[in-house]
Amino acid sequence: MLPVPKPVEASALEADAAGREMFELIEALYPICRSITGDGVRQTLRLLAERFPLMIHEVPTGTQVLDWTVPKEWNIRDAYVKDSRGNRVVDFRKSNLHVVSYSVPIRRRVPIEELREHLHTLPEHPDWIPYRTSYYTENWGFCLNYTQYLALREKEYDVLIDSSLAEGRLTYGELLLAGETTDEVLISCHVCHPSLCNDNLSGIAVAALLAEHLGRTRRRYSYRFLFVPGTIGALTWLSAHEAELHKIKHGLVLANLGDRGPFTYKKSRRGNAEVDRAMAHVLRHCGEDYHVAEFSPYGYDERQYCSPGFDLPVGCFMRTPEQTRPEYHTSADDLTFIRPERLAASLENCKSLVAIFEQNAAYLNTHPKGEPQLGRRGIYRKLGGPDLETGNLALLWMLSFSDGRSSVLDIAERSGLPFRTVQTAATTLLEHGLLTQLAES
């Protein structure tokens, strides 16, 4: 007789389905040519707005946002480099990475010496196309693999970049899921990269499914999701919402969440914010390798949210950090570089983080003089002995440190037990009248 297969837990099946759903969302977004402004961003946000009630905001060119100014809007229709026989030796239609983002329009025959000044390659990876931008300096250029570059041997080439750089708008998306309080958790990702899957379609996909998950649950906190162009989008939002930033109690920037590398969490500028402690705790118990890095002013939009004038408690959650992998900002960051199961594990850690925010509280032991008798209450089910099972041990930790000064997260960190185990113990003790929750929690 064949052995009966062990049933897969529902949570594992759900995670698997979520991984596939995120991968499919990335597949749909992958062909779109995005930049810090333009129709690619709008198309991306419209696709997300089909999933949840995303508010799409438009901010005019020239708007002052802190020390920056909203730039002109860039759009592109076509681009190529043609040889004398009319062959497109570099073709935007084959990869939107072939054009330097924000290239000004050009249509003329260019000598090879001049053309080479506007070409970008990666000789160390001759089959990859690099990703380059020229957001705030008017210029033009093409990116191509090194093999293509070596094949350019004619004296002149016809060059076309059919783009526009004109007065327009910067576009970003915002979703607010109201909770029982107006205290907020900020979740941010950038939407300005073209066909790059890990950076940052993975962040968009994880944020989207986390938003859908939270939309189905009861929430103590309000959750604000931002889908913004990198740097200028975050600055634009901060500039417009400065009077409301005191509501943000926790925050997370999402990026690079689909690759095969270990998890990385970069702390907020504060270094000891609850989000820093909570994410370190989640990763400690996630079952995968991980690294917790100190804050640095280089990276993604956490550096804007954490700038000293705001100093928001916002960390950055990634797998492999951006500059530590060769595929970063190249055509190798494609659909083969990410995996559904890696996306799913990233999402699960985000859900675990949110659970800590929602459930963390401080309690007071109602029988603090000596250990209350748990056996007669039916909640200490193991025979006495030194080998206490984890659940029983969590009960004792909760009773010992529920003095009004320690939260569940504090106790989980001190005991080395998972937050979920300690929180379950707190709920059990609360139901039996052995704990009372402090009002300020």
C-alpha positions in Angstrom: 0.0 0.0 0.0 1.3 3.4 -0.9 1.8 5.8 2.0 -0.9 8.4 2.5 0.5 11.9 1.7 0.8 14.2 4.6 -1.8 17.0 4.1 -0.4 20.5 3.4 -1.3 23.1 5.9 -3.8 25.7 4.7 -1.4 28.5 5.5 1.2 26.9 3.2 -1.3 26.5 0.4 -2.3 30.1 0.8 1.3 31.3 0.7 2.0 29.2 -2.4 -1.1 30.8 -4.1 0.0 34.3 -3.0 3.5 33.7 -4.5 2.0 32.7 -7.8 -0.3 35.7 -7.8 2.5 38.1 -7.1 4.6 36.6 -9.9 1.7 37.0 -12.3 1.3 40.6 -11.3 5.0 41.2 -12.0 4.6 39.5 -15.4 1.8 42.0 -16.2 3.8 45.0 -15.1 7.1 43.9 -16.5 6.7 45.2 -20.1 5.7 48.8 -19.1 8.3 51.5 -19.6 8.3 53.5 -16.3 10.2 56.5 -15.2 9.8 59.1 -12.4 7.0 60.7 -14.5 4.9 59.8 -17.5 2.3 57.4 -18.8 4.2 54.3 -17.7 3.7 55.2 -14.1 0.0 56.0 -14.8 -0.5 52.7 -16.5 1.1 50.9 -13.6 -1.1 52.6 -11.0 -4.2 52.0 -13.1 -3.5 48.3 -13.0 -3.1 48.4 -9.2 -6.3 50.4 -8.9 -8.2 47.5 -10.4 -7.2 45.5 -7.3 -8.0 48.1 -4.5 -9.3 51.7 -4.3 -6.0 53.4 -5.0 -6.1 57.2 -5.1 -4.0 58.5 -8.0 -2.5 62.0 -7.4 -1.0 64.3 -10.0 1.4 67.1 -9.1 2.2 69.7 -11.8 5.7 70.3 -13.1 7.4 73.2 -11.3 5.8 72.5 -7.9 8.3 73.2 -5.1 8.6 70.1 -2.9 11.0 70.9 0.0 14.4 71.7 -1.7 13.4 70.0 -5.0 11.1 70.9 -7.9 8.8 68.5 -9.7 10.5 68.0 -13.1 9.2 68.0 -16.6 7.2 65.0 -17.6 8.9 62.4 -19.8 7.3 60.0 -22.3 8.8 57.9 -25.0 7.2 56.2 -28.0 10.1 54.7 -29.9 13.9 54.7 -30.2 16.6 53.0 -32.3 20.1 53.0 -33.7 20.0 51.9 -37.4 22.8 50.8 -39.6 23.2 51.7 -43.3 20.9 48.9 -44.3 18.1 50.1 -42.1 18.5 47.4 -39.5 17.8 48.3 -35.9 21.0 47.3 -34.2 19.6 48.8 -30.9 15.9 48.7 -30.6 13.7 50.1 -27.8 10.9 47.9 -28.9 12.9 44.8 -27.9 13.8 46.2 -24.4 12.9 49.5 -22.8 16.2 49.4 -21.0 17.9 50.3 -24.3 17.2 54.0 -23.8 18.6 56.1 -21.0 15.6 57.2 -19.1 14.7 60.9 -19.6 16.6 61.1 -22.9 15.8 64.2 -24.8 14.5 63.7 -28.4 16.9 63.2 -31.2 16.6 62.3 -34.9 19.8 62.5 -37.0 22.7 60.7 -38.5 25.5 60.5 -35.9 29.2 59.7 -36.5 30.3 56.6 -34.6 32.8 58.6 -32.5 30.0 60.8 -31.2 27.6 57.9 -30.8 30.0 56.0 -28.6 30.0 58.9 -26.1 26.3 58.2 -25.6 26.5 54.4 -25.3 26.5 52.5 -22.0 27.6 48.8 -21.6 28.8 46.3 -19.1 31.9 44.6 -20.5 32.1 42.3 -17.4 28.7 40.9 -18.4 28.7 41.1 -22.2 25.1 39.8 -22.6 23.4 42.2 -20.1 21.9 45.6 -20.8 22.6 48.2 -18.1 19.8 50.5 -16.8 20.8 54.2 -16.8 19.0 57.5 -16.1 19.4 61.2 -16.7 16.6 62.6 -14.7 17.9 66.1 -13.8 20.4 66.7 -16.6 19.1 67.0 -20.2 21.0 64.4 -22.3 20.4 61.4 -24.4 21.8 57.9 -24.6 21.4 54.2 -25.3 22.2 51.1 -23.2 23.2 47.9 -25.0 25.0 44.7 -24.3 28.7 44.7 -24.9 28.4 42.2 -27.7 26.2 44.6 -29.6 28.6 47.4 -28.9 31.6 45.5 -30.4 29.5 44.9 -33.6 29.1 48.7 -34.3 31.7 49.1 -37.0 30.1 51.5 -39.5 31.2 55.2 -39.7 27.7 56.6 -39.1 24.4 55.5 -37.7 20.8 56.8 -37.9 19.7 57.6 -34.4 16.1 58.2 -33.2 14.7 58.9 -29.8 11.0 59.7 -30.2 10.5 61.2 -26.7 9.0 64.3 -25.1 10.2 66.3 -22.2 7.6 68.9 -21.4 5.4 70.6 -18.8 3.2 67.9 -17.3 2.7 66.1 -14.0 4.3 63.7 -11.5 2.0 60.8 -10.6 1.8 58.7 -7.5 -0.6 56.3 -5.8 -1.9 56.3 -2.3 -4.2 53.9 -0.4 -5.4 54.5 3.2 -6.9 51.6 5.1 -8.6 53.2 8.1 -8.3 51.4 11.4 -9.7 51.8 14.9 -7.2 54.6 15.6 -5.7 57.3 13.4 -2.2 56.1 14.3 -0.6 55.0 11.0 1.7 52.4 9.6 3.4 53.6 6.4 4.3 51.1 3.7 6.2 52.6 0.7 7.6 51.3 -2.6 8.9 52.9 -5.7 7.2 52.7 -9.1 9.8 54.5 -11.3 11.8 51.5 -12.7 11.1 50.1 -16.2 11.5 46.3 -16.9 13.3 45.3 -13.7 11.6 42.6 -11.7 13.3 42.5 -8.3 14.0 46.2 -8.2 11.3 47.1 -7.8 8.3 45.2 -9.2 8.8 42.7 -6.3 8.2 45.5 -3.8 5.1 46.7 -5.7 3.7 43.1 -5.7 4.4 42.4 -2.0 2.9 45.8 -1.1 -0.2 45.1 -3.2 -1.0 41.7 -1.7 -0.2 43.0 1.8 -2.7 45.8 1.2 -5.3 43.3 0.1 -4.7 41.1 3.1 -5.1 44.1 5.5 -8.2 45.2 3.7 -9.8 41.9 4.8 -8.8 42.1 8.4 -9.8 44.1 11.5 -7.2 46.8 12.1 -6.1 48.7 15.2 -3.8 50.9 13.2 -4.6 52.7 9.9 -2.3 51.7 7.1 -1.1 54.1 4.4 0.4 52.5 1.3 2.5 54.8 -1.1 3.4 53.8 -4.6 5.7 56.6 -5.5 8.6 57.5 -7.9 11.9 57.1 -6.1 13.2 60.1 -4.2 11.1 62.9 -5.9 7.8 61.0 -5.2 8.6 60.5 -1.5 9.7 64.1 -1.2 6.5 65.3 -2.9 4.3 63.3 -0.5 6.3 64.4 2.5 6.1 68.1 1.5 2.3 67.9 1.1 1.7 66.0 4.4 4.1 67.5 6.8 1.4 68.5 9.3 0.1 64.9 9.5 3.4 63.0 9.9 3.0 62.7 13.7 0.5 60.0 13.0 3.1 57.6 11.6 4.2 55.3 14.4 5.8 52.6 12.2 7.0 52.4 8.6 8.6 50.1 6.0 10.0 50.6 2.6 9.8 47.5 0.4 12.3 46.6 -2.4 14.2 43.6 -3.8 12.0 40.9 -2.3 11.9 38.2 -5.0 15.5 37.0 -5.4 17.1 33.9 -3.9 19.3 35.8 -1.4 18.8 35.9 2.4 16.6 38.6 4.0 18.0 42.0 4.9 16.4 44.5 7.2 17.9 48.0 7.3 17.1 49.8 10.5 15.5 53.2 10.7 17.7 56.2 11.5 16.6 55.9 15.1 18.0 52.4 15.3 15.8 51.3 18.2 12.3 52.0 16.9 9.6 49.4 17.5 9.7 48.5 13.8 13.4 47.8 14.1 12.9 45.5 17.1 9.8 43.9 15.6 11.4 43.1 12.2 14.6 41.8 13.8 12.3 39.5 15.9 10.3 38.3 12.9 13.5 37.4 10.9 15.0 35.7 14.0 12.1 33.2 13.9 11.4 33.1 10.1 13.5 30.0 9.4 15.7 31.6 6.8 19.1 33.3 6.8 18.9 37.0 7.5 20.9 40.1 8.2 20.0 43.2 10.2 21.9 46.3 8.9 22.3 49.6 10.6 20.9 52.7 9.0 22.9 54.5 6.3 21.8 57.6 4.3 22.2 55.7 1.0 19.5 53.5 -0.3 15.8 53.8 -1.1 13.2 56.2 0.2 13.8 55.3 3.8 16.5 58.0 3.6 13.8 60.6 2.9 11.4 59.5 5.6 14.2 59.2 8.1 15.9 62.6 7.2 16.5 64.5 10.4 13.7 67.0 9.9 11.2 64.2 9.8 13.0 61.3 11.6 10.1 58.9 11.0 10.5 55.3 12.3 10.8 53.8 8.8 13.1 50.8 8.0 13.7 49.0 4.7 13.0 45.4 4.1 14.8 43.5 1.3 16.5 40.3 0.4 19.8 41.0 -1.4 20.7 44.7 -1.0 20.8 46.7 -4.2 24.5 47.2 -4.7 25.6 43.8 -3.6 24.4 41.7 -6.6 25.6 42.1 -10.2 22.1 41.8 -11.6 21.1 45.1 -10.0 20.0 47.7 -12.6 20.6 45.4 -15.5 18.5 43.3 -17.9 19.5 40.2 -15.9 16.9 41.4 -13.3 14.2 39.7 -15.3 11.4 37.2 -14.7 14.0 34.4 -14.3 15.7 36.2 -11.5 12.8 36.1 -9.1 10.8 33.1 -7.6 7.2 32.9 -6.5 8.2 31.1 -3.2 10.7 33.9 -2.4 8.0 36.5 -2.9 5.6 34.5 -0.7 8.1 34.2 2.1 8.7 38.0 1.9 5.0 38.6 2.2 4.6 36.3 5.1 7.3 38.2 7.0 5.5 41.4 6.3 2.3 39.9 7.7 4.1 38.7 10.8 5.4 42.2 11.3 2.0 43.7 11.0 0.7 41.1 13.5 3.2 42.4 16.0 2.1 46.0 15.5 -1.6 45.0 15.9 -1.2 42.7 18.9 1.7 44.2 20.9 0.4 45.4 24.3 1.4 45.6 27.9 -0.4 43.6 30.6 -0.6 43.5 34.4 -0.5 40.2 36.3 -3.6 40.1 38.5 -2.0 37.4 40.8 1.5 38.8 41.1 2.3 37.2 44.5 3.7 33.9 43.7 2.9 31.7 40.7 -0.9 31.2 40.2 -2.0 27.6 40.0 -2.4 27.0 36.3 -3.2 23.3 36.5 -6.6 23.7 38.2 -7.6 26.3 35.6 -6.8 23.7 32.8 -4.2 25.8 31.1 -1.0 24.0 32.2 -1.5 20.6 30.8 2.0 19.1 31.0 3.2 17.0 33.9 5.8 18.8 36.1 9.5 18.5 35.2 12.3 20.6 33.8 11.4 19.9 30.1 8.6 22.4 29.8 6.9 22.6 26.4 7.1 26.0 24.7 3.5 27.0 25.3 3.8 26.3 29.0 7.0 28.2 29.1 5.4 31.2 27.4 2.7 31.2 30.1 5.3 31.5 32.8 7.2 34.3 31.0 4.0 36.3 30.6 3.1 36.0 34.2 6.7 36.8 35.3 7.0 40.0 33.3 3.5 41.3 33.0 4.3 44.1 35.5 2.9 46.9 33.3 6.4 47.9 32.1 7.0 45.1 29.5 5.1 44.6 26.3 4.5 41.2 24.6 7.4 42.1 22.2 9.7 42.9 25.2 8.9 39.5 26.7 9.3 37.6 23.4 12.7 39.2 22.9 13.8 38.5 26.4 12.6 34.9 26.4 13.8 34.1 22.9 10.3 32.7 22.1 8.3 33.7 18.9 6.0 36.6 19.4 3.0 34.5 18.2 3.7 32.0 21.0 3.9 34.6 23.7 0.9 36.5 22.4 -1.1 33.2 22.5 -0.1 32.8 26.1 -1.2 36.3 26.9 -4.6 35.7 25.3 -5.0 32.5 27.3 -4.1 34.2 30.6 -6.4 37.1 29.8 -9.3 34.8 29.2 -8.8 33.2 32.6 -8.6 36.5 34.5 -4.8 36.2 35.2 -3.9 39.3 33.2 -5.5 42.6 32.5 -4.5 44.8 29.6 -3.3 48.3 30.3 -5.5 51.0 28.9 -2.6 52.8 27.2 -1.9 49.7 25.2 
